[in-house]
Amino acid sequence: MRHNSKLTYFVAGAVLAMLSAGGMHFLDVRAAEPKIRKGTHVNLSPEDYIEILQLINEYPRDVDAGAARDASWMFMKDARSVGMSGAPMVTPQDHQFFYGSLIAKGTGQASKGGNRHFNTSPVIIGLPNGTARGSSYMIGISIKGPDEKPTIDLMGKYEDIYVKTSEGWRMKERIWTSDQHVGSFQDVAPSPVLADPSTWTTRTEQEIQRLWARGMKRDPSGAPVPMPTAAPATSAAK
C-alpha cells in the first residue's frame, strides 16, 4: 500500500506540475499576444515610428536628382506595389527595373534634373499583427525651362504596409493613386485609422488583380510586357 501511495503522490505531483507549466505558458502566450495600447493613435514605439517616417522621406530622395541609390531597396523581396508605373510590380526584378530607370544616367528623370517629389502629411499606425500601416500625400513639382516658375504636375497619395525585418522597416505593399480634377470622385483606399480595422488594408492586391486581368504584366527582367494590339475591325461583306 505504501508503494502505491508513493506512486499516487508522484503521479499527482507530476500532473500538477504539468498543469502549472501549461497555465504559465498560457499566461505567457496571452501576455505576448499583440494588441493595441490604450491612449495611443500610433501604437508604435518612438524608434519604430521615426524609422518608418525616415523610410517615407527617403523615398523621393532616391528617385530625384542627387539620388545615390535607387528606391528598390525599400521594398521586401515579396513586396507588391502598383500605380507608379503601369503594370504591377511584384518581384525584386520589377522594382529594380523601374526604380533603376529613374536614376539611369542620361535617360532617367533624376539625371535630367528639374523634378522634385514631396511626401507630406504622413499618418503611421502599428497594427496588432506587428506590421504597420502608413499613408502619405505626394506632390510632384517641376521647372520645365530656364527662368520658368515651378509648376505642380501631379498630386495624390500612397497607402502602404510596412514590415520590420532584420535590416529595418521595409515596404510590403504600396499603392499610389493620382488625384484627378475636381468633380471626378475616386473610390480610393482610406487612410489608416487605428480604431477602424476596415482601414488597415491598402487595396493593393485588388488593383493588381484588376490590372493583370487587363493584360498589364511584366517579363522576368521586370520590363512591362507590351499590351496586345486589337485587330483592326473588318467591314461586313455585302
N, C-alpha and C positions, 0 to 999 in steps of 0.2 A: 504494500500500500504506500510505504514511504517513497519507493521508486516512482510509482505512478503519480504521487503528489508532486514530486520534484519535476517530473516531466510536464505535468499540467501547468505548474508555475512558469516553467521555461517557455512553453508554447504561448501562454498568456502574455508573458513579458515580451516575447518576440512580436506577437500580433500588435501589442500596444505600441511598441517602438515603430513598427511599420506604419501604423495609423498616424502616429505623431509626425513621422517624417513626411508622410503623404500630406498631412494637414499643413505642415510648414511649407512644403513645396507648393501647395495650392495657394497659400497666402503670398508666397514669393511671386508666383505667376500673376496673381491678381494685382500685386503691387507693381509689377513690371509692365502691366498692360498699358499701352499708350492711351492717353486721354487728353482732353482739353482742360487746361488750367483755368480756374475761375478768375475773373477780373482781368482778362487779357484779350486784346484784339489781335494779338500777334502769335502767341503760343509757340514762340521760338526763343532760344537763348539770345542774348545780345550779340554774341560772337557769330552764331549762325545767321542771324538777320543781317548783320553787316557783310558777311561773306557773300550772301545771295545778292544783296544790294550792289556789292562790288562787281559781281558777275554781270548784272544788268547794265551797269555803267561801262564795263569793259567792252561790251558787245559793239556799240557804234565806233569805238576807237579801233576795233580790229577790222572794220570794213571801209573806213575813210582814210584820207591822206594822212601819212605818218604811221600807218599800221606796221608793226614789226612782225606780226604773225597773222594768220587768218583765223576766223572765228570758229572753225570747225572743232577746235579743242574744247569748246564749251559744252559740247554735246556728248552724251553717253554713247557707247557703241551701238546700243539698240534704240537710240533716240528716234523719234518720229516728229517731223515738222512739215508745215505746209503754209502756203500763202506768200512766201518770199520770192519763189522762183518757179512759177508754173507747176510742173509735176511734183508730187510729194517727194520728200527726202526721208528715206527710211534705213539707210545704211551709212557706214562711215565714208564710203566712196562718194555717195550722193552729196553729203555735206562738204567733203573736201573739194569736190569738183566745183560746187557753187561758190563757196567762200574763197577758194583759191583763185577763182576767176576774178573776184572783186579786187584783189590786190596784185593781179598779174601785171608785170611791167609793160608799160606801153599800151595795154588794152583795158586793164581794169579801171574801175571808177576811182580807186584810191590813187593810182598813178597819174591820173589826169587832174586831180585837184578840183577845187571849186564846189565840192559837195560836203555837207555835214548832216549827220543824223543826231537828233536829240531825244534820248529816252527820258521821260519825265513822269512825275506823279506815280511812283511805284507803290503798289499795295502787295504785301507779302504776308502769308499766314502759314503756320505749321499745321499739318493735318495729323489726325490721330494715328495714322499708319507710319509716321516718321518721315514722310515726304513733305514737300512744301508747295504751295500754290501761289503763283505770282501773276501780276497784271501791271502793265506799264503803257503809257501813251508814247507815241513816237511822231516826231515831226521831221520831215526831210526838207532841207533848205539848200539852195544852190545860187551861185553867182554865174550867170550864163555868158558874160562877156566883160571885157575891160571897162572899168569905171561904171559898170551897171550895179544896181542895188540888189541885195539878196531877195529872192522870191521863195515863197513856200510852195513846194512841189507836191507834197502829199502829207497826209496825217492819218493816223489810225491807232490801233493798239495791239499789243501782244498779250496772249494768255498762255501761261507756262505752268509746267510741273517740274519741280526740282528734286533731285535725289542726292543725298550725301554719300559720296564714295570715298575710297581710301585716298584719293587725290583731291578731295574737296567737293563742294557742291557743283553739280552739273545739270544740264537741261535734259529732261526725259521726254517732254512734249513741248512744242511751241507752235502756236497758230497766229498768223498775222492777218488782220482784217483791215483793209484800207477804207477810210471813210469816203462816202460819195457825197453828192450835193444835198443841200437841204431839201427835205421832202421825199428823199429816196430811202425810206426806212429799211434798215438791215437787221435781220434776226441774228445777232452775234452772241457768242458765249458771254454770260455776265461776269463781271469782275468778282473775285472771291470775297465772300463774307463768312467769317469764322462760324457764326451761329446758324448758317444756312447751308446744309450739306448739298443742296441742289446746285450750288455754285462751285463745288470743289472739282468739277471736271472742266475740260477745256474744249470739248467737241472736236479735238484734233482728229481722232480716229474716224468720226463720221465724215469729215471733209475729205480725208484721204480716200476712203471707200468711194465717195461720190466722184472724185476726180479719176480714180482708177477705172470706174465704170465708163467714163468718157474716153478712155484710152490714153490718159496722160500718165506715162510711166518713164522710167529711166533704164539705161543699159547698165551692165556690170561696172563700167567705168564711172558711172554717176551722171553721164550726159543724158539730157532729155531725149527720149525716143520720138522722132518726128511723127506727128499725127497723120493718120492715113487721109489722103485726099479723096473727096467724094467723086465718084464717076460722073461725068457730065450727063445731064438728062438728055434723052433722045426723044425726038418728036414721034408721036404715034403714026404708024403707016396709014395712008389714006386709002 
